[in-house]
């Protein structure tokens, strides 16, 4: 089985996440799939957790149903929601409202 360069993968995740437009969100799985590692959504989550201090809009990455599953890694945890709301995204009970309309799919958006 070929080894994966974790550092390169994280850098690819950060580069892709930086392309997510303001007012849009994507999922860990959509990033993993775009990068050719469909089963690596969890690794994308680890990359997002390690992105603090970098210029990466980690708040725009949510789980596949639009839940703010990474909010515990923001300080304070309410920061993720506040950042999304400042971009016009409506959140209710840690869930992105109108998820499909604000979902950014890199496989369809980046050609």
DAUR-V676323 format. One record per run of one state. SS is the DSSP state (h for helix, s for strand, l for the rest). FROM is the first residue (numbers start at 1). LEN is the number of residues. If there is no record, write none. Layout:
BEGIN
ss=SS from=FROM len=LEN
ss=SS from=FROM len=LEN
END
This chain:
BEGIN
ss=l from=1 len=5
ss=h from=6 len=12
ss=l from=18 len=7
ss=s from=25 len=3
ss=h from=28 len=7
ss=l from=35 len=6
ss=h from=41 len=9
ss=l from=50 len=8
ss=h from=58 len=3
ss=s from=61 len=2
ss=l from=63 len=4
ss=s from=67 len=1
ss=l from=68 len=3
ss=h from=71 len=3
ss=l from=74 len=5
ss=h from=79 len=8
ss=l from=87 len=4
ss=s from=91 len=2
ss=l from=93 len=2
ss=s from=95 len=2
ss=l from=97 len=2
ss=h from=99 len=4
ss=s from=103 len=1
ss=l from=104 len=2
ss=h from=106 len=4
ss=l from=110 len=2
END
